[in-house]
Amino acid sequence: MKESRFWFLFLIAGLVLFLLLGYHIVFIHLLGNYEANISFQSVASRSVSPAYAVFYLLFLVFALYHGFYGLRTILLEIEALARHHRTVTAILVVLGVGLFVYGTWALFAAMKIGAVG
């Protein structure tokens, strides 16, 4: 893929993050009873919902892509690292995939806890 396509995906990821975060802030923090929305029982009941699982998974994917692509862009501005752009990219991809696996595991663990609690 050309670099401009990765940049375009970076911009799209930023827009999607803005929308997802806006939804989260409005419906969790601004509407309704804030204290009740962040209680363990409320969070546990939301965690078993497939809609919330998809929401959190999308947030994870877009946040990781946006964050790591931005970090890659910053790192490659450093002249010494620019010469090793493939290595820098590979390291960031491995870290991103690792964090995605960990985040997905945490999501499923939260779903189990919510189903029990």
C-alpha positions as CSV (number, residue, x, y, z in Angstrom):
1,M,0.0,0.0,0.0
2,K,1.2,3.5,-0.7
3,E,2.1,5.7,2.2
4,S,-0.8,8.1,1.3
5,R,-3.3,5.3,1.8
6,F,-1.9,4.6,5.3
7,W,-2.2,8.3,6.0
8,F,-5.8,8.4,4.8
9,L,-6.6,5.4,7.1
10,F,-4.9,7.3,9.9
11,L,-7.3,10.3,9.3
12,I,-10.3,8.0,9.1
13,A,-9.2,6.3,12.3
14,G,-9.0,9.7,14.0
15,L,-12.5,10.6,12.8
16,V,-13.9,7.2,14.0
17,L,-12.2,7.7,17.4
18,F,-13.7,11.1,17.7
19,L,-17.2,9.7,17.0
20,L,-16.8,6.7,19.4
21,L,-15.4,8.8,22.1
22,G,-18.1,11.4,21.7
23,Y,-20.7,8.6,22.0
24,H,-19.0,7.3,25.1
25,I,-18.8,10.7,26.8
26,V,-22.4,11.6,26.0
27,F,-24.1,8.4,27.0
28,I,-21.9,7.3,29.9
29,H,-20.8,10.6,31.5
30,L,-23.3,13.3,30.5
31,L,-26.7,11.6,30.3
32,G,-28.3,9.8,33.2
33,N,-26.8,9.1,36.6
34,Y,-23.0,9.3,36.3
35,E,-22.4,7.5,39.6
36,A,-24.7,4.6,38.6
37,N,-23.2,4.4,35.1
38,I,-19.7,3.8,36.4
39,S,-20.7,1.4,39.2
40,F,-19.4,-2.2,39.0
41,Q,-22.8,-3.6,38.4
42,S,-23.5,-1.2,35.6
43,V,-20.2,-1.8,33.9
44,A,-20.5,-5.6,34.4
45,S,-24.0,-5.6,32.8
46,R,-22.8,-3.6,29.8
47,S,-19.8,-5.9,29.4
48,V,-21.9,-8.9,28.4
49,S,-23.7,-6.9,25.7
50,P,-22.5,-7.9,22.2
51,A,-23.1,-4.3,21.1
52,Y,-20.7,-2.9,23.7
53,A,-18.2,-5.7,22.9
54,V,-18.2,-4.5,19.3
55,F,-18.0,-0.9,20.4
56,Y,-14.9,-1.6,22.6
57,L,-13.3,-3.8,20.0
58,L,-13.7,-1.0,17.3
59,F,-12.3,1.5,19.8
60,L,-9.3,-0.7,20.4
61,V,-8.6,-1.3,16.7
62,F,-8.9,2.4,15.7
63,A,-7.0,3.7,18.8
64,L,-4.1,1.3,18.2
65,Y,-3.9,2.1,14.5
66,H,-4.1,5.8,15.0
67,G,-1.7,5.8,17.9
68,F,1.0,3.6,16.4
69,Y,0.8,5.1,12.9
70,G,1.2,8.6,14.6
71,L,4.1,7.3,16.7
72,R,5.7,5.8,13.6
73,T,5.4,9.1,11.8
74,I,7.1,10.9,14.6
75,L,9.9,8.3,15.0
76,L,10.7,8.4,11.3
77,E,11.2,12.1,11.5
78,I,14.4,11.3,13.5
79,E,17.1,11.0,10.9
80,A,18.9,8.1,12.6
81,L,15.6,6.0,12.7
82,A,14.5,7.0,9.2
83,R,17.3,4.9,7.8
84,H,15.8,1.9,9.5
85,H,12.2,2.5,8.6
86,R,11.4,-1.2,8.0
87,T,12.7,-2.2,11.4
88,V,10.8,0.6,13.2
89,T,7.6,-0.3,11.3
90,A,8.0,-4.0,12.1
91,I,8.6,-3.3,15.8
92,L,5.5,-1.1,16.0
93,V,3.4,-3.6,14.1
94,V,4.4,-6.4,16.5
95,L,3.7,-4.1,19.5
96,G,0.3,-3.1,18.1
97,V,-0.7,-6.7,17.3
98,G,0.4,-7.7,20.8
99,L,-1.7,-5.0,22.4
100,F,-4.6,-5.9,20.2
101,V,-4.4,-9.6,21.4
102,Y,-4.1,-8.4,25.0
103,G,-7.0,-6.0,24.7
104,T,-9.2,-8.6,23.1
105,W,-8.4,-11.1,25.8
106,A,-9.2,-8.4,28.4
107,L,-12.6,-7.7,26.6
108,F,-13.5,-11.4,26.7
109,A,-12.4,-11.7,30.3
110,A,-14.6,-8.7,31.2
111,M,-17.5,-10.4,29.4
112,K,-17.0,-13.5,31.6
113,I,-16.9,-11.5,34.7
114,G,-20.0,-9.6,33.7
115,A,-21.8,-12.9,33.0
116,V,-21.0,-14.2,36.5
117,G,-21.3,-10.9,38.5
